Amino acid sequence: MISQYESFIHQKDETLSQIHQRLNCLLIDLKTIGTIYPNSEVVTKFMEALPEHWEIYTSCLTMSKDIKTLTLRELLPKKGDFQRRKPLTITDKPKTESVDKATATCYNCQGKGHFANDCRYKKNQFAPSSTKSSS
């Protein structure tokens, strides 16, 4: 059981509550055989066991509260705070407004009706020359 505790990590598709419950059950089993870990070590173990997409949550906890005084129960957010949120994916990006090409101004040539990536002129072709002729 001690080796289970020492190698404790999240399992695939496990929720925060399930990770918490599994660690709590392991701690209860360890207590029955006389092995008790300090609270600060248990809290650290729990936070290290979380999947990568919980990294922001653990960082916030670390910065906002004293880890040594937190209990395992206090680590769980209130029901519904984080549990149902899934990690952001590329398809979850906010939609940007589309710009009408007819009113668009090109950054390369300052022409109307197209964007710089569609411009037929070289980038900065119309920019003032930065080199001076020597006389």
Biotite code that builds the C-alpha atoms (Angstrom):
import biotite.structure as struc

atoms = struc.array([
    struc.Atom([0.000, 0.000, 0.000], chain_id="A", res_id=1, res_name="MET", atom_name="CA", element="C"),
    struc.Atom([2.845, 2.384, 0.725], chain_id="A", res_id=2, res_name="ILE", atom_name="CA", element="C"),
    struc.Atom([4.181, 1.890, -2.791], chain_id="A", res_id=3, res_name="SER", atom_name="CA", element="C"),
    struc.Atom([0.679, 2.616, -4.147], chain_id="A", res_id=4, res_name="GLN", atom_name="CA", element="C"),
    struc.Atom([0.718, 5.915, -2.272], chain_id="A", res_id=5, res_name="TYR", atom_name="CA", element="C"),
    struc.Atom([4.221, 6.799, -3.415], chain_id="A", res_id=6, res_name="GLU", atom_name="CA", element="C"),
    struc.Atom([3.394, 6.113, -7.079], chain_id="A", res_id=7, res_name="SER", atom_name="CA", element="C"),
    struc.Atom([-0.112, 7.616, -6.949], chain_id="A", res_id=8, res_name="PHE", atom_name="CA", element="C"),
    struc.Atom([-1.095, 9.445, -10.167], chain_id="A", res_id=9, res_name="ILE", atom_name="CA", element="C"),
    struc.Atom([-4.349, 10.143, -11.991], chain_id="A", res_id=10, res_name="HIS", atom_name="CA", element="C"),
    struc.Atom([-5.881, 7.522, -14.222], chain_id="A", res_id=11, res_name="GLN", atom_name="CA", element="C"),
    struc.Atom([-7.068, 8.194, -17.756], chain_id="A", res_id=12, res_name="LYS", atom_name="CA", element="C"),
    struc.Atom([-10.399, 10.082, -17.926], chain_id="A", res_id=13, res_name="ASP", atom_name="CA", element="C"),
    struc.Atom([-10.612, 10.274, -14.125], chain_id="A", res_id=14, res_name="GLU", atom_name="CA", element="C"),
    struc.Atom([-12.430, 13.310, -12.731], chain_id="A", res_id=15, res_name="THR", atom_name="CA", element="C"),
    struc.Atom([-11.116, 15.483, -9.942], chain_id="A", res_id=16, res_name="LEU", atom_name="CA", element="C"),
    struc.Atom([-13.622, 13.963, -7.520], chain_id="A", res_id=17, res_name="SER", atom_name="CA", element="C"),
    struc.Atom([-12.603, 10.441, -8.483], chain_id="A", res_id=18, res_name="GLN", atom_name="CA", element="C"),
    struc.Atom([-8.906, 11.212, -7.964], chain_id="A", res_id=19, res_name="ILE", atom_name="CA", element="C"),
    struc.Atom([-9.743, 12.708, -4.571], chain_id="A", res_id=20, res_name="HIS", atom_name="CA", element="C"),
    struc.Atom([-11.871, 9.738, -3.570], chain_id="A", res_id=21, res_name="GLN", atom_name="CA", element="C"),
    struc.Atom([-9.273, 7.178, -4.640], chain_id="A", res_id=22, res_name="ARG", atom_name="CA", element="C"),
    struc.Atom([-6.491, 8.962, -2.737], chain_id="A", res_id=23, res_name="LEU", atom_name="CA", element="C"),
    struc.Atom([-8.728, 9.338, 0.319], chain_id="A", res_id=24, res_name="ASN", atom_name="CA", element="C"),
    struc.Atom([-9.526, 5.584, 0.320], chain_id="A", res_id=25, res_name="CYS", atom_name="CA", element="C"),
    struc.Atom([-5.822, 4.788, 0.036], chain_id="A", res_id=26, res_name="LEU", atom_name="CA", element="C"),
    struc.Atom([-5.078, 7.074, 2.992], chain_id="A", res_id=27, res_name="LEU", atom_name="CA", element="C"),
    struc.Atom([-7.761, 5.356, 5.076], chain_id="A", res_id=28, res_name="ILE", atom_name="CA", element="C"),
    struc.Atom([-6.271, 1.950, 4.233], chain_id="A", res_id=29, res_name="ASP", atom_name="CA", element="C"),
    struc.Atom([-2.796, 3.194, 5.152], chain_id="A", res_id=30, res_name="LEU", atom_name="CA", element="C"),
    struc.Atom([-4.119, 4.539, 8.459], chain_id="A", res_id=31, res_name="LYS", atom_name="CA", element="C"),
    struc.Atom([-5.482, 1.085, 9.363], chain_id="A", res_id=32, res_name="THR", atom_name="CA", element="C"),
    struc.Atom([-1.957, -0.367, 9.112], chain_id="A", res_id=33, res_name="ILE", atom_name="CA", element="C"),
    struc.Atom([-0.522, 2.515, 11.138], chain_id="A", res_id=34, res_name="GLY", atom_name="CA", element="C"),
    struc.Atom([0.965, 4.633, 8.342], chain_id="A", res_id=35, res_name="THR", atom_name="CA", element="C"),
    struc.Atom([-0.043, 8.267, 8.540], chain_id="A", res_id=36, res_name="ILE", atom_name="CA", element="C"),
    struc.Atom([1.332, 10.997, 6.290], chain_id="A", res_id=37, res_name="TYR", atom_name="CA", element="C"),
    struc.Atom([1.494, 14.676, 7.245], chain_id="A", res_id=38, res_name="PRO", atom_name="CA", element="C"),
    struc.Atom([-1.318, 16.769, 5.781], chain_id="A", res_id=39, res_name="ASN", atom_name="CA", element="C"),
    struc.Atom([1.043, 18.974, 3.780], chain_id="A", res_id=40, res_name="SER", atom_name="CA", element="C"),
    struc.Atom([2.537, 15.882, 2.114], chain_id="A", res_id=41, res_name="GLU", atom_name="CA", element="C"),
    struc.Atom([-0.937, 14.527, 1.255], chain_id="A", res_id=42, res_name="VAL", atom_name="CA", element="C"),
    struc.Atom([-1.956, 17.855, -0.280], chain_id="A", res_id=43, res_name="VAL", atom_name="CA", element="C"),
    struc.Atom([1.243, 17.964, -2.333], chain_id="A", res_id=44, res_name="THR", atom_name="CA", element="C"),
    struc.Atom([0.733, 14.342, -3.443], chain_id="A", res_id=45, res_name="LYS", atom_name="CA", element="C"),
    struc.Atom([-2.822, 15.132, -4.580], chain_id="A", res_id=46, res_name="PHE", atom_name="CA", element="C"),
    struc.Atom([-1.784, 18.212, -6.563], chain_id="A", res_id=47, res_name="MET", atom_name="CA", element="C"),
    struc.Atom([1.116, 16.356, -8.214], chain_id="A", res_id=48, res_name="GLU", atom_name="CA", element="C"),
    struc.Atom([-1.234, 13.518, -9.190], chain_id="A", res_id=49, res_name="ALA", atom_name="CA", element="C"),
    struc.Atom([-3.544, 15.779, -11.185], chain_id="A", res_id=50, res_name="LEU", atom_name="CA", element="C"),
    struc.Atom([-3.440, 15.754, -15.002], chain_id="A", res_id=51, res_name="PRO", atom_name="CA", element="C"),
    struc.Atom([-1.715, 18.605, -16.850], chain_id="A", res_id=52, res_name="GLU", atom_name="CA", element="C"),
    struc.Atom([-4.928, 20.470, -17.631], chain_id="A", res_id=53, res_name="HIS", atom_name="CA", element="C"),
    struc.Atom([-5.313, 21.135, -13.862], chain_id="A", res_id=54, res_name="TRP", atom_name="CA", element="C"),
    struc.Atom([-1.924, 22.899, -13.717], chain_id="A", res_id=55, res_name="GLU", atom_name="CA", element="C"),
    struc.Atom([-3.473, 26.376, -13.570], chain_id="A", res_id=56, res_name="ILE", atom_name="CA", element="C"),
    struc.Atom([-5.736, 25.288, -10.711], chain_id="A", res_id=57, res_name="TYR", atom_name="CA", element="C"),
    struc.Atom([-2.824, 23.902, -8.684], chain_id="A", res_id=58, res_name="THR", atom_name="CA", element="C"),
    struc.Atom([-0.702, 26.980, -9.414], chain_id="A", res_id=59, res_name="SER", atom_name="CA", element="C"),
    struc.Atom([-3.480, 29.240, -8.173], chain_id="A", res_id=60, res_name="CYS", atom_name="CA", element="C"),
    struc.Atom([-3.842, 27.182, -5.010], chain_id="A", res_id=61, res_name="LEU", atom_name="CA", element="C"),
    struc.Atom([-0.131, 27.275, -4.401], chain_id="A", res_id=62, res_name="THR", atom_name="CA", element="C"),
    struc.Atom([0.005, 31.054, -4.780], chain_id="A", res_id=63, res_name="MET", atom_name="CA", element="C"),
    struc.Atom([-3.214, 31.958, -2.960], chain_id="A", res_id=64, res_name="SER", atom_name="CA", element="C"),
    struc.Atom([-3.154, 29.702, 0.082], chain_id="A", res_id=65, res_name="LYS", atom_name="CA", element="C"),
    struc.Atom([-0.651, 28.270, 2.481], chain_id="A", res_id=66, res_name="ASP", atom_name="CA", element="C"),
    struc.Atom([-0.283, 24.652, 1.363], chain_id="A", res_id=67, res_name="ILE", atom_name="CA", element="C"),
    struc.Atom([0.753, 23.597, 4.871], chain_id="A", res_id=68, res_name="LYS", atom_name="CA", element="C"),
    struc.Atom([-2.638, 24.533, 6.322], chain_id="A", res_id=69, res_name="THR", atom_name="CA", element="C"),
    struc.Atom([-4.882, 23.185, 3.533], chain_id="A", res_id=70, res_name="LEU", atom_name="CA", element="C"),
    struc.Atom([-6.658, 19.887, 3.960], chain_id="A", res_id=71, res_name="THR", atom_name="CA", element="C"),
    struc.Atom([-7.361, 17.400, 1.194], chain_id="A", res_id=72, res_name="LEU", atom_name="CA", element="C"),
    struc.Atom([-11.072, 18.260, 1.382], chain_id="A", res_id=73, res_name="ARG", atom_name="CA", element="C"),
    struc.Atom([-10.369, 21.981, 0.926], chain_id="A", res_id=74, res_name="GLU", atom_name="CA", element="C"),
    struc.Atom([-8.609, 21.263, -2.358], chain_id="A", res_id=75, res_name="LEU", atom_name="CA", element="C"),
    struc.Atom([-11.804, 20.217, -4.075], chain_id="A", res_id=76, res_name="LEU", atom_name="CA", element="C"),
    struc.Atom([-13.585, 23.137, -5.709], chain_id="A", res_id=77, res_name="PRO", atom_name="CA", element="C"),
    struc.Atom([-17.236, 23.597, -4.904], chain_id="A", res_id=78, res_name="LYS", atom_name="CA", element="C"),
    struc.Atom([-19.412, 21.315, -6.965], chain_id="A", res_id=79, res_name="LYS", atom_name="CA", element="C"),
    struc.Atom([-19.689, 22.649, -10.494], chain_id="A", res_id=80, res_name="GLY", atom_name="CA", element="C"),
    struc.Atom([-16.837, 25.197, -10.209], chain_id="A", res_id=81, res_name="ASP", atom_name="CA", element="C"),
    struc.Atom([-14.319, 23.278, -12.311], chain_id="A", res_id=82, res_name="PHE", atom_name="CA", element="C"),
    struc.Atom([-15.511, 19.694, -12.495], chain_id="A", res_id=83, res_name="GLN", atom_name="CA", element="C"),
    struc.Atom([-17.642, 19.960, -15.603], chain_id="A", res_id=84, res_name="ARG", atom_name="CA", element="C"),
    struc.Atom([-15.295, 22.159, -17.555], chain_id="A", res_id=85, res_name="ARG", atom_name="CA", element="C"),
    struc.Atom([-13.252, 20.408, -20.165], chain_id="A", res_id=86, res_name="LYS", atom_name="CA", element="C"),
    struc.Atom([-9.852, 21.597, -21.273], chain_id="A", res_id=87, res_name="PRO", atom_name="CA", element="C"),
    struc.Atom([-9.915, 24.069, -24.158], chain_id="A", res_id=88, res_name="LEU", atom_name="CA", element="C"),
    struc.Atom([-9.285, 22.636, -27.569], chain_id="A", res_id=89, res_name="THR", atom_name="CA", element="C"),
    struc.Atom([-8.546, 24.356, -30.845], chain_id="A", res_id=90, res_name="ILE", atom_name="CA", element="C"),
    struc.Atom([-12.220, 24.187, -31.825], chain_id="A", res_id=91, res_name="THR", atom_name="CA", element="C"),
    struc.Atom([-13.177, 26.035, -28.605], chain_id="A", res_id=92, res_name="ASP", atom_name="CA", element="C"),
    struc.Atom([-11.463, 29.263, -29.696], chain_id="A", res_id=93, res_name="LYS", atom_name="CA", element="C"),
    struc.Atom([-13.720, 32.294, -29.592], chain_id="A", res_id=94, res_name="PRO", atom_name="CA", element="C"),
    struc.Atom([-15.085, 33.252, -32.968], chain_id="A", res_id=95, res_name="LYS", atom_name="CA", element="C"),
    struc.Atom([-13.587, 36.392, -34.456], chain_id="A", res_id=96, res_name="THR", atom_name="CA", element="C"),
    struc.Atom([-15.631, 38.769, -36.508], chain_id="A", res_id=97, res_name="GLU", atom_name="CA", element="C"),
    struc.Atom([-15.114, 38.420, -40.230], chain_id="A", res_id=98, res_name="SER", atom_name="CA", element="C"),
    struc.Atom([-14.058, 41.563, -42.044], chain_id="A", res_id=99, res_name="VAL", atom_name="CA", element="C"),
    struc.Atom([-15.566, 42.468, -45.394], chain_id="A", res_id=100, res_name="ASP", atom_name="CA", element="C"),
    struc.Atom([-12.777, 42.491, -48.005], chain_id="A", res_id=101, res_name="LYS", atom_name="CA", element="C"),
    struc.Atom([-14.521, 45.317, -49.869], chain_id="A", res_id=102, res_name="ALA", atom_name="CA", element="C"),
    struc.Atom([-13.807, 47.704, -46.991], chain_id="A", res_id=103, res_name="THR", atom_name="CA", element="C"),
    struc.Atom([-10.437, 46.199, -45.974], chain_id="A", res_id=104, res_name="ALA", atom_name="CA", element="C"),
    struc.Atom([-7.167, 48.124, -46.381], chain_id="A", res_id=105, res_name="THR", atom_name="CA", element="C"),
    struc.Atom([-3.984, 46.269, -47.266], chain_id="A", res_id=106, res_name="CYS", atom_name="CA", element="C"),
    struc.Atom([-1.054, 46.809, -44.886], chain_id="A", res_id=107, res_name="TYR", atom_name="CA", element="C"),
    struc.Atom([1.462, 46.376, -47.725], chain_id="A", res_id=108, res_name="ASN", atom_name="CA", element="C"),
    struc.Atom([0.223, 48.738, -50.432], chain_id="A", res_id=109, res_name="CYS", atom_name="CA", element="C"),
    struc.Atom([-2.568, 50.566, -48.587], chain_id="A", res_id=110, res_name="GLN", atom_name="CA", element="C"),
    struc.Atom([-4.892, 49.500, -51.399], chain_id="A", res_id=111, res_name="GLY", atom_name="CA", element="C"),
    struc.Atom([-8.550, 48.713, -50.822], chain_id="A", res_id=112, res_name="LYS", atom_name="CA", element="C"),
    struc.Atom([-10.354, 45.439, -51.364], chain_id="A", res_id=113, res_name="GLY", atom_name="CA", element="C"),
    struc.Atom([-7.729, 42.909, -50.226], chain_id="A", res_id=114, res_name="HIS", atom_name="CA", element="C"),
    struc.Atom([-5.590, 41.865, -47.264], chain_id="A", res_id=115, res_name="PHE", atom_name="CA", element="C"),
    struc.Atom([-1.777, 41.898, -47.027], chain_id="A", res_id=116, res_name="ALA", atom_name="CA", element="C"),
    struc.Atom([-1.583, 38.110, -47.416], chain_id="A", res_id=117, res_name="ASN", atom_name="CA", element="C"),
    struc.Atom([-3.428, 38.449, -50.740], chain_id="A", res_id=118, res_name="ASP", atom_name="CA", element="C"),
    struc.Atom([-1.383, 41.457, -51.927], chain_id="A", res_id=119, res_name="CYS", atom_name="CA", element="C"),
    struc.Atom([0.347, 41.128, -55.305], chain_id="A", res_id=120, res_name="ARG", atom_name="CA", element="C"),
    struc.Atom([3.086, 43.562, -54.265], chain_id="A", res_id=121, res_name="TYR", atom_name="CA", element="C"),
    struc.Atom([6.100, 42.634, -52.179], chain_id="A", res_id=122, res_name="LYS", atom_name="CA", element="C"),
    struc.Atom([5.913, 43.382, -48.480], chain_id="A", res_id=123, res_name="LYS", atom_name="CA", element="C"),
    struc.Atom([6.925, 46.972, -47.689], chain_id="A", res_id=124, res_name="ASN", atom_name="CA", element="C"),
    struc.Atom([7.449, 47.790, -51.392], chain_id="A", res_id=125, res_name="GLN", atom_name="CA", element="C"),
    struc.Atom([5.753, 51.121, -50.795], chain_id="A", res_id=126, res_name="PHE", atom_name="CA", element="C"),
    struc.Atom([7.529, 51.888, -47.510], chain_id="A", res_id=127, res_name="ALA", atom_name="CA", element="C"),
    struc.Atom([10.058, 54.760, -47.561], chain_id="A", res_id=128, res_name="PRO", atom_name="CA", element="C"),
    struc.Atom([13.579, 53.564, -48.257], chain_id="A", res_id=129, res_name="SER", atom_name="CA", element="C"),
    struc.Atom([15.773, 53.383, -45.166], chain_id="A", res_id=130, res_name="SER", atom_name="CA", element="C"),
    struc.Atom([19.056, 53.525, -47.106], chain_id="A", res_id=131, res_name="THR", atom_name="CA", element="C"),
    struc.Atom([20.436, 56.819, -48.381], chain_id="A", res_id=132, res_name="LYS", atom_name="CA", element="C"),
    struc.Atom([22.485, 57.269, -51.519], chain_id="A", res_id=133, res_name="SER", atom_name="CA", element="C"),
    struc.Atom([26.068, 58.265, -50.857], chain_id="A", res_id=134, res_name="SER", atom_name="CA", element="C"),
    struc.Atom([27.258, 61.408, -52.659], chain_id="A", res_id=135, res_name="SER", atom_name="CA", element="C"),
])
